[in-house]
Amino acid sequence: MADRAQTDIVVVGAGVLGLSVACHLLDRNAGRVVVVDADTPAAGTSGAGAGFVGLWAAGYADFFTDGELTLEQYGIDYYRDLAEHGASIDHRVNGNLYAATTEDGWRRWVEPVVGHASAPPGTRGLSPRETAEATGGVLSAESVVGAALHPGGIQISAGRATRALADRLVAGGGVLRTHTRVTGLLTSDRAVTGVRTAAGDITAKSVVLACGAWTNALVPALGYRAPLMRVVATRVISPPSGVGADMPTVMVPDLYGLWLREHRGGLTYGNGDGYAPLFELDGALGEGGRPHAGQLVERLAELLSPRLRKLVPAHDTSVGWWLQGVPCMTPDRRFLAGPVPGVRGVHVVTGDNEAGVTHGPGLGRMMADLILDGGSTWIDPADYRLDRFAPGTFPTERSVLAAMPARR
Ligand SMILES: Cc1cc2nc3c(=O)[nH]c(=O)nc-3n(C[C@H](O)[C@H](O)[C@H](O)COP(=O)(O)OP(=O)(O)OC[C@H]3O[C@@H](n4cnc5c(N)ncnc54)[C@H](O)[C@@H]3O)c2cc1C
């Protein structure tokens, strides 16, 4: 049955990006905003996110610059505000810690954080003993050469935060339609007029595609293909073993990008051993929801576990259970956010580069500005425009992978 109420803006996708856009549109009195999801909020990649939120542009991710730093600080502030308004998102200001296990790792990954021009107040380098102390003894002093600490970094539950955004949407007068798959876009004279769903058409003046790993199921019909490389990423959760709740989030880049943090008295962690391009994993992702690639968990258990036992000797790091999601990478590791070239009224926000929880609120604010004003005085959207890549430059996911700068 068709939706008869006049909708101004339809957002496709109730992940952290789509809901952030929708909430900011409502803040700006954008009219009737409807978010449509094939499943439920956080059923996609957002529900698998590890929930590290930090200032990655301050020395850790060298493909990020001042624009991302602004988005990151906005994310930290936005989640604090959500928590202060009573949302149960497991919000903690534990700090972000960047550790090295080798001298080379220290020089390449940790030193740039300590000495970065935009290092936040209180940033400091830690000796091996201080690193062990800062983590409540989780990291052993014997297996690290040191670390850098950003004390203002936070951790949240990404799934809970996404559901809290959905609650904020509805409380603010927005509409959430779950279990409603968008099967196509309605256009007339090169302008969007709404979306098609199995439950009927929804007419709208604008459409925002925030459908993550499924973006290229919808946009090619408009003559545009998003340059995305989808990666299946694994998050392991170990059994409870008395890990303290105030432990900072930990990144150990020289262990193939290891990240770990406390989760209900145990640890949650992952690294490159549990990641693979989706195109190497036939059938790992269906029409929606999360992937299921057990072979990545087996590989991670085989390759990472011995090193993890050395790094974290006092706690159980075995695989209790695991989750997977599908971050979308771009050729330059910057987000893909802006109008779709050649069709009026359609915007895309994706290309999260496994950092959408951190940057989601800021991207949501920027997208609301773009949709309502055609630009943003808050942040320069040029770095994220879709047309920064010439059409046809990245016809396949493999070609995106080949262009990506090395992972940090
Ligand atoms: C293991 C792991 C760890 C991570 N850790 C972090 C971290 O610590 N910090 C951080 O910042 N980021 C992290 N990320 C990345 C973060 O989770 C993503 O960047 C973010 O969740 C992407 O959000 P999204 O809204 O783009 O996608 P999604 O959450 O996937 O949302 C897209 C939604 O669109 C819906 N949809 C798709 N197609 C349709 C359709 N046709 N019709 C209707 N609905 C549709 C889906 O059902 C889904 O709900 C991590 C990711 C993983 C997997």
PDBQT file of the ligand as one rigid body, heavy atoms in Angstrom, charges set to zero:
ROOT
HETATM    1  C1  LIG A 501      34.482  -5.663  13.213  1.00  0.00    +0.000 C 
HETATM    2  C2  LIG A 501      34.243  -4.199  13.005  1.00  0.00    +0.000 A 
HETATM    3  C3  LIG A 501      34.805  -3.270  13.862  1.00  0.00    +0.000 A 
HETATM    4  C4  LIG A 501      34.578  -1.908  13.673  1.00  0.00    +0.000 A 
HETATM    5  N1  LIG A 501      35.062  -1.032  14.579  1.00  0.00    +0.000 NA
HETATM    6  C5  LIG A 501      34.814   0.289  14.445  1.00  0.00    +0.000 A 
HETATM    7  C6  LIG A 501      35.274   1.203  15.431  1.00  0.00    +0.000 A 
HETATM    8  O1  LIG A 501      35.836   0.809  16.443  1.00  0.00    +0.000 OA
HETATM    9  N2  LIG A 501      35.058   2.526  15.229  1.00  0.00    +0.000 N 
HETATM   10  C7  LIG A 501      34.411   2.994  14.114  1.00  0.00    +0.000 A 
HETATM   11  O2  LIG A 501      34.277   4.208  13.966  1.00  0.00    +0.000 OA
HETATM   12  N3  LIG A 501      33.943   2.138  13.179  1.00  0.00    +0.000 NA
HETATM   13  C8  LIG A 501      34.124   0.808  13.329  1.00  0.00    +0.000 A 
HETATM   14  N4  LIG A 501      33.656  -0.071  12.394  1.00  0.00    +0.000 N 
HETATM   15  C9  LIG A 501      32.994   0.453  11.209  1.00  0.00    +0.000 C 
HETATM   16  C10 LIG A 501      31.543   0.801  11.441  1.00  0.00    +0.000 C 
HETATM   17  O3  LIG A 501      30.867  -0.267  12.056  1.00  0.00    +0.000 OA
HETATM   18  C11 LIG A 501      30.927   1.171  10.090  1.00  0.00    +0.000 C 
HETATM   19  O4  LIG A 501      31.675   2.226   9.550  1.00  0.00    +0.000 OA
HETATM   20  C12 LIG A 501      29.491   1.628  10.198  1.00  0.00    +0.000 C 
HETATM   21  O5  LIG A 501      28.732   0.734  10.960  1.00  0.00    +0.000 OA
HETATM   22  C13 LIG A 501      28.867   1.769   8.820  1.00  0.00    +0.000 C 
HETATM   23  O6  LIG A 501      27.542   2.201   8.996  1.00  0.00    +0.000 OA
HETATM   24  P1  LIG A 501      26.530   2.275   7.793  1.00  0.00    +0.000 P 
HETATM   25  O7  LIG A 501      25.347   2.997   8.319  1.00  0.00    +0.000 OA
HETATM   26  O8  LIG A 501      27.207   2.812   6.584  1.00  0.00    +0.000 OA
HETATM   27  O9  LIG A 501      26.201   0.760   7.416  1.00  0.00    +0.000 OA
HETATM   28  P2  LIG A 501      25.190  -0.306   8.022  1.00  0.00    +0.000 P 
HETATM   29  O10 LIG A 501      25.200  -0.327   9.487  1.00  0.00    +0.000 OA
HETATM   30  O11 LIG A 501      25.466  -1.599   7.326  1.00  0.00    +0.000 OA
HETATM   31  O12 LIG A 501      23.766   0.226   7.604  1.00  0.00    +0.000 OA
HETATM   32  C14 LIG A 501      23.232   0.052   6.304  1.00  0.00    +0.000 C 
HETATM   33  C15 LIG A 501      21.770  -0.322   6.468  1.00  0.00    +0.000 C 
HETATM   34  O13 LIG A 501      21.156  -0.282   5.201  1.00  0.00    +0.000 OA
HETATM   35  C16 LIG A 501      20.172  -1.271   5.152  1.00  0.00    +0.000 C 
HETATM   36  N5  LIG A 501      19.893  -1.540   3.752  1.00  0.00    +0.000 N 
HETATM   37  C17 LIG A 501      20.759  -1.981   2.814  1.00  0.00    +0.000 A 
HETATM   38  N6  LIG A 501      20.140  -2.076   1.616  1.00  0.00    +0.000 NA
HETATM   39  C18 LIG A 501      18.881  -1.681   1.817  1.00  0.00    +0.000 A 
HETATM   40  C19 LIG A 501      17.734  -1.559   0.956  1.00  0.00    +0.000 A 
HETATM   41  N7  LIG A 501      17.814  -1.847  -0.351  1.00  0.00    +0.000 N 
HETATM   42  N8  LIG A 501      16.575  -1.141   1.485  1.00  0.00    +0.000 NA
HETATM   43  C20 LIG A 501      16.472  -0.812   2.806  1.00  0.00    +0.000 A 
HETATM   44  N9  LIG A 501      17.530  -0.915   3.656  1.00  0.00    +0.000 NA
HETATM   45  C21 LIG A 501      18.710  -1.336   3.158  1.00  0.00    +0.000 A 
HETATM   46  C22 LIG A 501      20.799  -2.449   5.910  1.00  0.00    +0.000 C 
HETATM   47  O14 LIG A 501      19.807  -3.311   6.397  1.00  0.00    +0.000 OA
HETATM   48  C23 LIG A 501      21.580  -1.737   7.011  1.00  0.00    +0.000 C 
HETATM   49  O15 LIG A 501      20.842  -1.658   8.227  1.00  0.00    +0.000 OA
HETATM   50  C24 LIG A 501      33.810  -1.454  12.573  1.00  0.00    +0.000 A 
HETATM   51  C25 LIG A 501      33.228  -2.384  11.719  1.00  0.00    +0.000 A 
HETATM   52  C26 LIG A 501      33.424  -3.743  11.942  1.00  0.00    +0.000 A 
HETATM   53  C27 LIG A 501      32.738  -4.728  11.052  1.00  0.00    +0.000 C 
ENDROOT
TORSDOF 0
